[in-house]
Amino acid sequence: QPRRSLRSARPCHFLLGMCLELSVNNHAADFTLSTMLGPPVSLSCLVHNSSQAEELLWYRGDGQVGLKDGNKVNISNICISPVNESDNGVTFTCKLARDKSVQVSVILDVQFPPQLSGEETFHVEEDKDVTLSCNSKSNPQAQTTWYKDNHRLTLQQSRHELYQTSEVFQLSIRKVQKSDHGTYTCIVESPLGNGTKDFHLVVEDKKPVFPTEAVIAAVVVVTITILFGIVARKDTFFKVWKALVSWEKNSIVCCNTLFCFFVFFFFSTFSILFHNVAFHC
């Protein structure tokens, strides 16, 4: 995380000719405190050159820290426990309540090794892309390397791409080939320890692509053929429709008009498509 610049001047508040100032862990100016993951960190803020009760405030970043009543006057202590990765780069500031320009800040420098282990398996078809990603977060920042089948990976500019931030290290392979099959290892090395993770890449044969466009085109052609056939036989259609209405009026029909219409439509369509079926009214 980006570090806040530290002030070297010693801010103070003049009271009765005395310079009222603060210190945190015996530091009268801003400082950086290095620590490791886990063990708690205690910060103690003290008022100097004061003959009366002075209230103190603590801030974590921009947020004020809640303090108990007995931990606010002339001396105030806070404890960060347990220290974790999210505390790295965080600024804790002690301020004088009546003059907040009087303050001392401490930036936590939390050091930790890379937390990387385990393995993953990827099944990828030929000519598809794949991205292998490992967590490279550590402090200080680690050095990262990719290996393939226990040999340092030779990068091909047109097919391999590396992407790295302070937290992630990625290897992307474009248009996977059978020769890419194997075990890829991400190795993260830092002064505090190393981490590795294996990725087993299984390259599979390409699956046949379903011809979606051809099917859609066939459906469109059949639909248009049916519509043109119906238009061409509109006279027959109206004759049958009139006959159906007549049958309904005479109570001779055995089904309702809508059902009979669909029966006619089915046989008419069948006739259009095959031309060897005649439908007579």
PyMOL commands that set and color helices and strands:
alter all, ss='L'
color gray80, all
select helices_A, chain A and resi 69-71+85-87+178-180+212-232+234-249+257-274
alter helices_A, ss='H'
color red, helices_A
select strands_A, chain A and resi 13-15+18-24+31-36+41-48+56-60+63-64+75-80+91-96+99-111+119-125+130-135+143-148+151-152+160-164+168-173+182-190+193-204
alter strands_A, ss='S'
color yellow, strands_A
deselect
rebuild
show_as cartoon
